[in-house]
Amino acid sequence: MNRLKLKNTINLIRKMIQYNFRIIFGGRFIWFLLAAFAFFAFVAITAVWNGEVPDEEFVYGILIFPAMLLIFYPMTFGIQNDLDAGILEILFGIPDYRYKVWLVRLVLVFVLVFLLLLAFAGVSSIFLTPVNLVEIARQLMFPVLFLGSLAFMFSTIIKNGNGTAVVMVILGVVLLIFSDALQRTYWNVFLNPLSVPRNMNEVVWEGIVLKNRIFLIVGTLLFTLYGLFNLQKREKFI
């Protein structure tokens, strides 16, 4: 009996993963992936052409925008895709479905983005400068998790992919505008931990980076939990 239950659970998980990968890779994701790589290649080639010497700080800086592009589509259009496919009604019929489906999807998306960032960092290591692939990808995942979970939360509020995309673009522009003013503070979402400001003690900078990462992780958890909570309100989606 236990073996049969385990087998059914494994089959359910496998089917969920297959479905969610179809959602993640479906539609326009491939175009965002190509755009991310094109932007990365263009900035890298332009910088080298202008005589800039690449280092890990430089690689992190040119990968932050491609990282945002990679997380943009699956998080902003996930619920819209479920609505268009008529699958949302079925999901609401699964007990505690938010943990069985959407939580799995969130994990899959973030794992996929992490692997892609490893690949981008690998390309940088080959053509620009040797870098610690895991460290670069790990550091980039902090703003990816924060903005990805924020997009997920707004998608559960707006319930429309295009509307969520507009809101996230506006928020992204606002955050970029304030990033210079917040450059030396832990409130900067786009803080580059590998770029130590001049005339600042490295120990002080490490403390700022640590607080920044804690801020981003706490924000990620709050946005994710609020988004999952919104998905319990069936009447607002069906």
C-alpha positions as YAML, in Angstrom:
chain: A
units: angstrom
residues:
- id: 1
  name: MET
  ca: [0.00, 0.00, 0.00]
- id: 2
  name: ASN
  ca: [2.77, 2.42, 0.97]
- id: 3
  name: ARG
  ca: [4.70, 1.47, -2.16]
- id: 4
  name: LEU
  ca: [1.64, 2.20, -4.32]
- id: 5
  name: LYS
  ca: [1.12, 5.53, -2.60]
- id: 6
  name: LEU
  ca: [4.79, 6.44, -3.14]
- id: 7
  name: LYS
  ca: [4.52, 5.46, -6.81]
- id: 8
  name: ASN
  ca: [1.41, 7.61, -7.27]
- id: 9
  name: THR
  ca: [3.12, 10.54, -5.57]
- id: 10
  name: ILE
  ca: [6.19, 10.19, -7.80]
- id: 11
  name: ASN
  ca: [3.99, 10.04, -10.90]
- id: 12
  name: LEU
  ca: [2.10, 13.15, -9.76]
- id: 13
  name: ILE
  ca: [5.33, 15.05, -9.18]
- id: 14
  name: ARG
  ca: [6.71, 13.93, -12.55]
- id: 15
  name: LYS
  ca: [3.56, 15.08, -14.36]
- id: 16
  name: MET
  ca: [3.61, 18.39, -12.49]
- id: 17
  name: ILE
  ca: [7.24, 18.98, -13.47]
- id: 18
  name: GLN
  ca: [6.54, 18.12, -17.12]
- id: 19
  name: TYR
  ca: [3.54, 20.44, -17.24]
- id: 20
  name: ASN
  ca: [5.38, 23.30, -15.56]
- id: 21
  name: PHE
  ca: [8.37, 22.98, -17.86]
- id: 22
  name: ARG
  ca: [5.99, 23.28, -20.80]
- id: 23
  name: ILE
  ca: [4.64, 26.47, -19.24]
- id: 24
  name: ILE
  ca: [8.14, 27.80, -18.53]
- id: 25
  name: PHE
  ca: [9.55, 27.02, -21.97]
- id: 26
  name: GLY
  ca: [6.33, 27.73, -23.85]
- id: 27
  name: GLY
  ca: [5.23, 30.95, -25.51]
- id: 28
  name: ARG
  ca: [7.74, 33.75, -25.47]
- id: 29
  name: PHE
  ca: [10.38, 32.46, -23.06]
- id: 30
  name: ILE
  ca: [12.79, 31.54, -25.87]
- id: 31
  name: TRP
  ca: [12.70, 35.13, -27.10]
- id: 32
  name: PHE
  ca: [13.58, 36.44, -23.65]
- id: 33
  name: LEU
  ca: [16.43, 33.94, -23.48]
- id: 34
  name: LEU
  ca: [17.76, 35.07, -26.87]
- id: 35
  name: ALA
  ca: [17.34, 38.73, -25.88]
- id: 36
  name: ALA
  ca: [19.24, 38.11, -22.63]
- id: 37
  name: PHE
  ca: [22.14, 36.49, -24.49]
- id: 38
  name: ALA
  ca: [22.14, 39.18, -27.20]
- id: 39
  name: PHE
  ca: [22.28, 41.96, -24.60]
- id: 40
  name: PHE
  ca: [25.04, 40.18, -22.71]
- id: 41
  name: ALA
  ca: [27.09, 39.63, -25.89]
- id: 42
  name: PHE
  ca: [26.59, 43.21, -27.12]
- id: 43
  name: VAL
  ca: [27.65, 44.83, -23.84]
- id: 44
  name: ALA
  ca: [30.63, 42.49, -23.44]
- id: 45
  name: ILE
  ca: [31.89, 43.05, -27.00]
- id: 46
  name: THR
  ca: [31.38, 46.82, -26.77]
- id: 47
  name: ALA
  ca: [33.25, 47.03, -23.46]
- id: 48
  name: VAL
  ca: [36.20, 44.98, -24.70]
- id: 49
  name: TRP
  ca: [36.27, 46.95, -27.94]
- id: 50
  name: ASN
  ca: [36.54, 50.16, -25.90]
- id: 51
  name: GLY
  ca: [39.52, 48.78, -24.03]
- id: 52
  name: GLU
  ca: [37.87, 47.91, -20.71]
- id: 53
  name: VAL
  ca: [39.61, 45.15, -18.77]
- id: 54
  name: PRO
  ca: [36.97, 42.62, -17.62]
- id: 55
  name: ASP
  ca: [36.96, 41.27, -14.08]
- id: 56
  name: GLU
  ca: [34.40, 39.58, -11.81]
- id: 57
  name: GLU
  ca: [32.86, 42.94, -10.91]
- id: 58
  name: PHE
  ca: [32.40, 43.68, -14.61]
- id: 59
  name: VAL
  ca: [30.89, 40.25, -15.33]
- id: 60
  name: TYR
  ca: [28.36, 40.62, -12.51]
- id: 61
  name: GLY
  ca: [27.39, 44.04, -13.85]
- id: 62
  name: ILE
  ca: [26.75, 42.88, -17.41]
- id: 63
  name: LEU
  ca: [24.82, 39.80, -16.26]
- id: 64
  name: ILE
  ca: [22.35, 41.54, -13.95]
- id: 65
  name: PHE
  ca: [20.05, 42.72, -16.77]
- id: 66
  name: PRO
  ca: [20.07, 39.37, -18.65]
- id: 67
  name: ALA
  ca: [19.21, 37.72, -15.32]
- id: 68
  name: MET
  ca: [16.15, 39.98, -15.03]
- id: 69
  name: LEU
  ca: [15.08, 39.08, -18.58]
- id: 70
  name: LEU
  ca: [15.34, 35.36, -17.80]
- id: 71
  name: ILE
  ca: [13.00, 35.63, -14.81]
- id: 72
  name: PHE
  ca: [10.61, 38.12, -16.42]
- id: 73
  name: TYR
  ca: [8.41, 35.94, -18.66]
- id: 74
  name: PRO
  ca: [7.73, 32.87, -16.49]
- id: 75
  name: MET
  ca: [6.85, 35.00, -13.47]
- id: 76
  name: THR
  ca: [4.71, 37.66, -15.13]
- id: 77
  name: PHE
  ca: [2.83, 35.40, -17.55]
- id: 78
  name: GLY
  ca: [2.55, 32.16, -15.55]
- id: 79
  name: ILE
  ca: [-0.97, 32.72, -14.24]
- id: 80
  name: GLN
  ca: [-2.07, 34.26, -17.55]
- id: 81
  name: ASN
  ca: [-0.92, 31.09, -19.31]
- id: 82
  name: ASP
  ca: [-2.91, 28.96, -16.85]
- id: 83
  name: LEU
  ca: [-6.01, 31.05, -17.50]
- id: 84
  name: ASP
  ca: [-5.57, 30.88, -21.28]
- id: 85
  name: ALA
  ca: [-5.06, 27.11, -21.14]
- id: 86
  name: GLY
  ca: [-8.14, 26.68, -18.92]
- id: 87
  name: ILE
  ca: [-6.03, 24.83, -16.36]
- id: 88
  name: LEU
  ca: [-6.59, 27.18, -13.41]
- id: 89
  name: GLU
  ca: [-9.99, 25.66, -12.58]
- id: 90
  name: ILE
  ca: [-8.37, 22.22, -12.37]
- id: 91
  name: LEU
  ca: [-5.62, 23.56, -10.10]
- id: 92
  name: PHE
  ca: [-8.19, 24.96, -7.69]
- id: 93
  name: GLY
  ca: [-9.68, 21.48, -7.41]
- id: 94
  name: ILE
  ca: [-6.43, 20.01, -6.06]
- id: 95
  name: PRO
  ca: [-6.23, 20.11, -2.23]
- id: 96
  name: ASP
  ca: [-3.45, 22.48, -1.12]
- id: 97
  name: TYR
  ca: [-2.67, 22.93, -4.80]
- id: 98
  name: ARG
  ca: [-0.57, 26.03, -4.16]
- id: 99
  name: TYR
  ca: [2.10, 23.84, -2.60]
- id: 100
  name: LYS
  ca: [1.81, 21.02, -5.11]
- id: 101
  name: VAL
  ca: [1.81, 23.10, -8.28]
- id: 102
  name: TRP
  ca: [2.82, 26.73, -7.91]
- id: 103
  name: LEU
  ca: [5.51, 26.17, -5.31]
- id: 104
  name: VAL
  ca: [7.01, 23.49, -7.56]
- id: 105
  name: ARG
  ca: [6.82, 25.88, -10.49]
- id: 106
  name: LEU
  ca: [8.58, 28.66, -8.57]
- id: 107
  name: VAL
  ca: [11.38, 26.30, -7.59]
- id: 108
  name: LEU
  ca: [11.71, 25.03, -11.16]
- id: 109
  name: VAL
  ca: [11.88, 28.56, -12.56]
- id: 110
  name: PHE
  ca: [14.55, 29.67, -10.11]
- id: 111
  name: VAL
  ca: [16.61, 26.50, -10.63]
- id: 112
  name: LEU
  ca: [16.36, 26.96, -14.39]
- id: 113
  name: VAL
  ca: [17.50, 30.60, -14.16]
- id: 114
  name: PHE
  ca: [20.40, 29.60, -11.88]
- id: 115
  name: LEU
  ca: [21.57, 27.00, -14.42]
- id: 116
  name: LEU
  ca: [21.31, 29.52, -17.25]
- id: 117
  name: LEU
  ca: [23.31, 32.05, -15.24]
- id: 118
  name: LEU
  ca: [25.96, 29.39, -14.70]
- id: 119
  name: ALA
  ca: [26.08, 28.98, -18.48]
- id: 120
  name: PHE
  ca: [26.33, 32.75, -19.05]
- id: 121
  name: ALA
  ca: [29.09, 32.98, -16.44]
- id: 122
  name: GLY
  ca: [30.83, 30.07, -18.17]
- id: 123
  name: VAL
  ca: [30.78, 31.97, -21.47]
- id: 124
  name: SER
  ca: [32.21, 34.99, -19.64]
- id: 125
  name: SER
  ca: [34.93, 32.85, -18.12]
- id: 126
  name: ILE
  ca: [35.92, 31.55, -21.58]
- id: 127
  name: PHE
  ca: [35.76, 34.76, -23.60]
- id: 128
  name: LEU
  ca: [36.26, 37.56, -21.05]
- id: 129
  name: THR
  ca: [38.01, 36.63, -17.83]
- id: 130
  name: PRO
  ca: [38.15, 33.60, -15.50]
- id: 131
  name: VAL
  ca: [35.42, 33.90, -12.86]
- id: 132
  name: ASN
  ca: [33.99, 31.76, -10.10]
- id: 133
  name: LEU
  ca: [30.89, 30.48, -11.92]
- id: 134
  name: VAL
  ca: [28.98, 29.36, -8.83]
- id: 135
  name: GLU
  ca: [29.74, 32.55, -6.88]
- id: 136
  name: ILE
  ca: [28.66, 34.83, -9.74]
- id: 137
  name: ALA
  ca: [25.43, 32.87, -10.31]
- id: 138
  name: ARG
  ca: [24.75, 32.66, -6.56]
- id: 139
  name: GLN
  ca: [25.11, 36.40, -6.05]
- id: 140
  name: LEU
  ca: [22.91, 37.15, -9.06]
- id: 141
  name: MET
  ca: [20.18, 34.93, -7.66]
- id: 142
  name: PHE
  ca: [19.49, 37.33, -4.78]
- id: 143
  name: PRO
  ca: [17.99, 40.10, -6.98]
- id: 144
  name: VAL
  ca: [16.51, 37.41, -9.25]
- id: 145
  name: LEU
  ca: [14.63, 35.85, -6.33]
- id: 146
  name: PHE
  ca: [13.50, 39.26, -5.05]
- id: 147
  name: LEU
  ca: [12.21, 40.61, -8.38]
- id: 148
  name: GLY
  ca: [10.90, 37.22, -9.51]
- id: 149
  name: SER
  ca: [8.82, 36.77, -6.37]
- id: 150
  name: LEU
  ca: [7.67, 40.40, -6.64]
- id: 151
  name: ALA
  ca: [6.48, 39.74, -10.22]
- id: 152
  name: PHE
  ca: [4.75, 36.56, -9.03]
- id: 153
  name: MET
  ca: [2.94, 38.49, -6.30]
- id: 154
  name: PHE
  ca: [1.75, 41.19, -8.72]
- id: 155
  name: SER
  ca: [0.61, 38.52, -11.19]
- id: 156
  name: THR
  ca: [-1.71, 37.14, -8.49]
- id: 157
  name: ILE
  ca: [-3.10, 40.63, -7.87]
- id: 158
  name: ILE
  ca: [-3.44, 41.86, -11.46]
- id: 159
  name: LYS
  ca: [-4.22, 38.43, -12.96]
- id: 160
  name: ASN
  ca: [-3.10, 39.59, -16.40]
- id: 161
  name: GLY
  ca: [0.31, 38.99, -17.95]
- id: 162
  name: ASN
  ca: [0.52, 42.23, -19.92]
- id: 163
  name: GLY
  ca: [-0.64, 44.30, -16.95]
- id: 164
  name: THR
  ca: [1.89, 42.63, -14.67]
- id: 165
  name: ALA
  ca: [4.62, 43.20, -17.26]
- id: 166
  name: VAL
  ca: [3.83, 46.94, -17.41]
- id: 167
  name: VAL
  ca: [3.92, 47.25, -13.61]
- id: 168
  name: MET
  ca: [7.22, 45.37, -13.37]
- id: 169
  name: VAL
  ca: [8.84, 47.46, -16.10]
- id: 170
  name: ILE
  ca: [7.80, 50.67, -14.33]
- id: 171
  name: LEU
  ca: [9.08, 49.34, -10.99]
- id: 172
  name: GLY
  ca: [12.31, 48.23, -12.63]
- id: 173
  name: VAL
  ca: [12.89, 51.70, -14.10]
- id: 174
  name: VAL
  ca: [12.17, 53.32, -10.72]
- id: 175
  name: LEU
  ca: [14.58, 50.96, -8.95]
- id: 176
  name: LEU
  ca: [17.27, 51.70, -11.55]
- id: 177
  name: ILE
  ca: [16.78, 55.45, -11.13]
- id: 178
  name: PHE
  ca: [17.23, 55.17, -7.37]
- id: 179
  name: SER
  ca: [20.06, 52.64, -7.58]
- id: 180
  name: ASP
  ca: [22.71, 55.37, -7.91]
- id: 181
  name: ALA
  ca: [21.40, 57.23, -4.85]
- id: 182
  name: LEU
  ca: [21.24, 53.93, -2.91]
- id: 183
  name: GLN
  ca: [24.55, 52.62, -4.29]
- id: 184
  name: ARG
  ca: [26.30, 52.46, -0.92]
- id: 185
  name: THR
  ca: [23.30, 51.26, 1.08]
- id: 186
  name: TYR
  ca: [21.80, 47.83, 1.60]
- id: 187
  name: TRP
  ca: [18.46, 49.01, 0.13]
- id: 188
  name: ASN
  ca: [19.87, 48.86, -3.41]
- id: 189
  name: VAL
  ca: [18.22, 45.90, -5.16]
- id: 190
  name: PHE
  ca: [20.90, 45.96, -7.89]
- id: 191
  name: LEU
  ca: [23.83, 46.23, -5.48]
- id: 192
  name: ASN
  ca: [27.01, 44.72, -6.93]
- id: 193
  name: PRO
  ca: [28.71, 42.90, -4.03]
- id: 194
  name: LEU
  ca: [31.96, 42.61, -6.00]
- id: 195
  name: SER
  ca: [32.27, 46.37, -6.46]
- id: 196
  name: VAL
  ca: [33.81, 47.83, -3.31]
- id: 197
  name: PRO
  ca: [33.32, 51.64, -3.28]
- id: 198
  name: ARG
  ca: [36.41, 53.78, -3.04]
- id: 199
  name: ASN
  ca: [37.36, 55.06, 0.40]
- id: 200
  name: MET
  ca: [35.22, 52.40, 2.08]
- id: 201
  name: ASN
  ca: [36.59, 49.77, 4.42]
- id: 202
  name: GLU
  ca: [36.09, 46.25, 3.06]
- id: 203
  name: VAL
  ca: [34.72, 45.03, 6.39]
- id: 204
  name: VAL
  ca: [32.09, 47.80, 6.35]
- id: 205
  name: TRP
  ca: [31.22, 46.89, 2.75]
- id: 206
  name: GLU
  ca: [30.84, 43.22, 3.64]
- id: 207
  name: GLY
  ca: [28.40, 44.23, 6.37]
- id: 208
  name: ILE
  ca: [26.35, 46.28, 3.87]
- id: 209
  name: VAL
  ca: [26.32, 43.36, 1.41]
- id: 210
  name: LEU
  ca: [25.17, 40.94, 4.11]
- id: 211
  name: LYS
  ca: [22.32, 43.26, 5.16]
- id: 212
  name: ASN
  ca: [21.37, 43.71, 1.51]
- id: 213
  name: ARG
  ca: [21.16, 39.96, 0.96]
- id: 214
  name: ILE
  ca: [19.06, 39.54, 4.12]
- id: 215
  name: PHE
  ca: [16.75, 42.33, 2.91]
- id: 216
  name: LEU
  ca: [16.33, 40.63, -0.49]
- id: 217
  name: ILE
  ca: [15.68, 37.19, 1.01]
- id: 218
  name: VAL
  ca: [13.11, 38.53, 3.50]
- id: 219
  name: GLY
  ca: [11.39, 40.40, 0.65]
- id: 220
  name: THR
  ca: [11.40, 37.21, -1.44]
- id: 221
  name: LEU
  ca: [9.72, 35.21, 1.32]
- id: 222
  name: LEU
  ca: [7.08, 37.88, 1.98]
- id: 223
  name: PHE
  ca: [6.22, 38.35, -1.70]
- id: 224
  name: THR
  ca: [6.02, 34.59, -2.29]
- id: 225
  name: LEU
  ca: [3.82, 33.95, 0.74]
- id: 226
  name: TYR
  ca: [1.50, 36.82, -0.17]
- id: 227
  name: GLY
  ca: [1.24, 35.56, -3.74]
- id: 228
  name: LEU
  ca: [0.42, 32.05, -2.58]
- id: 229
  name: PHE
  ca: [-2.15, 33.48, -0.17]
- id: 230
  name: ASN
  ca: [-3.81, 35.38, -3.05]
- id: 231
  name: LEU
  ca: [-4.07, 32.14, -5.01]
- id: 232
  name: GLN
  ca: [-6.38, 30.75, -2.33]
- id: 233
  name: LYS
  ca: [-9.06, 33.27, -3.32]
- id: 234
  name: ARG
  ca: [-10.69, 31.15, -5.97]
- id: 235
  name: GLU
  ca: [-13.56, 33.56, -6.68]
- id: 236
  name: LYS
  ca: [-11.11, 36.24, -7.89]
- id: 237
  name: PHE
  ca: [-9.65, 34.01, -10.59]
- id: 238
  name: ILE
  ca: [-12.54, 31.87, -11.83]
...
